[in-house]
């Protein structure tokens, strides 16, 4: 094993990723397994979780457990945690990746139901899951929690106010839980900018030839470009990193 391989080695660790069946979550799940981890793929659609888990096992030979859960529903999270610990005995890395940002035209189009759903999935659920697993990590003496936020939490736009507000709250959760679970458990924020995942299909590019021209890299990211930063936070390469925000946004402004 070379130096870089050992630095990012996840052999026999267990990585639980919410929203792990597609987009950035799927990329991170494959990356963790390729580095030797067993993974728990959690999202609302069991068939999508099963398909991703089967593909990971076929490619990497690592164990991949699919689990259907709505992260925005508090009462479902105990079942997810219980199933993961029953199967693997521990969780070494938790990636709170599940999220959503409904499209709307006017601020008055945001209903209370929509607002609550966004906050539940992007903020309340990750807090609860971090609490349940983080305390077990503390008891085990090690662990890493990664909260996936968005560059919009620092630079909000009128088209996603509830989402930006929820993710800004998640940034605060990261800093607070880093203090609560330290010194043995690290808690960090992974902050993506625009990536060309399924959600990008709803973006309207008609107003400008390059809507990302103001960003330093002048483009959106390919989903594979989240992997390096994610593996850094999952692995011992980030052993002295906690309570931090790691931006992967192409220099978005």
N, C-alpha and C positions, 0 to 999 in steps of 0.2 A: 504494500500500500504506500503510495507516494505521500508527500507532505500535505498537499491540498486535499487528497482523499481522506487522510486521517483527520484533518482539521474540520471537515464537514461531514464526518462519518456519523450516521444515525443507526448503525447496525443494532438490531433487536430492540430499538426504541419503538414506542407506540405513539402515533400521531393521529389526533382526532381533528377532522376538518369539517366545519359546517359549510353548507353550500359547496360541497366537494364534488358534485357530479358534473359540473360544467364550468366554463369560464376560467377565471384565475384559480378558483378552488381546485378544479380538476388538474390544472398544471402543477399546483403545489403538492397535490396528493401523489401524482406520478413522480415528481422530483424526490419527495421523501422516501418513497418505496425504492427508487433507483439508488438512493444512498443507504439502503439497508433497513428501513423502518417498516413495521406493520402499520396499516392505516385503517381508520374508521371513516367511512364516507357517509356523511349525514346530510340529508336534504328532505324536502317534502315528498318527492316522488320516488317511491321505492324502486320502480323499474329502472329509473335513471341511475340510482345508487348501485343497483345490482350490475348494470352494464359496465359502469366505471370500475367497480370492484373486480369484476371478471377480467377486464382488460388489464388492470394492474397486476393481478395474479399471473395472468398468462405471460406478460412481458417480463416481470421482475422476479417471480417466484416467491414474493413476500405475501403474507396473509392480508386480505383486505375485507373488512366487514361492512356491509351495507346496512343502513338504518334509516328508516323514514321518521322524520320528526319536523314539527313546525317550531322553529327556534323562537318565534314570537309568542308562543304559548307556554307560559311559566310551568304549568303542571306537567308538560310533556318532557321536561329536561331531566327530571330524576330518572325516568326510564332510559333515556339515552346514556346517562352516566352509569347507571346500574348495568346495562347491557355491555358497555365497553369494558368495565372492570370485571364483569363475570367472564368475558371472553379472553381478555389479555392480562388481567390482574393489576393493571396500572395504566395511566396515561402520562406520557413524558412531555408531550407537546400538545397544546390546544390552540387551534387556529379558528378564531371567531370571524369567519369570512362571509357567512350568509347575510344578504342584504337586499334591499329593493328601494327604488325611487320612482314612484308613479309619475306619469306625464300629465301635466295640466297646463291650461292656457292662461288662466287668471287666478289670482290669489283666492278669490271667492269660490273658485271651483274646488278648492281643497276642503273636503268634508271632514267632520270630526272622526268618522270611521277611518278615512284614509290617513289622517294625521296619526291617530292612535296606532294603526297597523304599522306605519313606518317607524314610529318610536319603539313599538314592541319588538320588531324584528331587528332593528339596527342598534338598539341601546339596551332595552330591558332584558332581552334574552341573553345577549353576550355577558351582561353583568351577572345574571343568575348562573349561567354555565361556568363562568370564571370563578364564582364563589364556591360552587359545588366541587369543581375539579381542583381549584387552587388550594383549598384547605387539605385535600387529599395529597396534593403534591408537597405541601409543607410537611405533612406527616411522613412522607416518603423521603424527604430530604433533598429533592431536586425537581426541577420542571421549568418549562418555558410556556408562557401564554402570549399569543400574538393576536392583537385586535386589528382587524383590517378596516381602516378608515377611508378617507378620500381627501384629495387636495382641496375639494370644495368645502371642507370643514374649516379651512383657513381662508379661502377665497370664495365665499358663497355667491350663488347666482339666483336671481328671482325664480328660475324655472325648477329649482329643487330645494326650496326653503326647509320643509320638514326633514328631508334627508340630511342636509347640511347641518341642521341643528342637532339631530340625533347623533351624527358622527362626531360633532364637536363635543357632545357629551361623552362619547366613547373615548375621545382623547383624554378627557379628565379622569375617566374610570381607569385608564392605563396608568396614569401617574399615581393615583391613589392606591391602586392594588399593588403596584410595585413596592410601595412602602408597607402595605399590609402583609404581603407575602415574602418580603425579603427577610434575611439575606439569601435564602436557599432557592427561591423561585423568582425568575425574571419575568417581567411583564412589559411588553413593548407594543408600539403602534407601527404597523406597516401601512404607509399612506400612498396608494396608487393615484396616478392621474388618469387621463383618458387611455383606455385600452380597447383594442378591436376585438371584443368578445361579443356574445349574442346581443347584449344590451345596445351595442353601437349601431345595430341595424335600425334602431328607431331615431338615430341622430339625423338632423336635417343639414346637409352640406350644401344646400343650394345658395345660401347667402354669400359664400366666399369660396374662392378656389381652394384655399387652405385655411380652414378654421383654426388650425393649431400654429399659425405663423408667428404668433406672439411668444410661443414657448421657445426655449433655447434650442431644442432639437427639432422644432417645427414639424412635428408629426405625433400621431398617437402610437402607443406601444403595442407590440405583438405580445400575446399572452405569455409566451415563453420567456419574455424579458422580466417577469416578476420573480423568476426562480432563484436567481442569485441572492437577492435580498431576503427572500423567504428562508432559504437554507441557512443564511448567515444567522438569522434570528432563531431558527429551530435548533441549531447546533451549538457546540461548545466554542465555535469561532466567535460568538458574541457573549462570552462568559462574563465580561465586565460591562455589559450593556443592559440597562434596565431603566424603565420610565422614559424611554426615548421615543422620538418620532423619526422614522426612516422614510423619507420621501422617495418614491419611484414614479416620477411624474414628468420626465422629460424637460424639466425646468419650466413648468407651467407658471404663468403669472395671472 
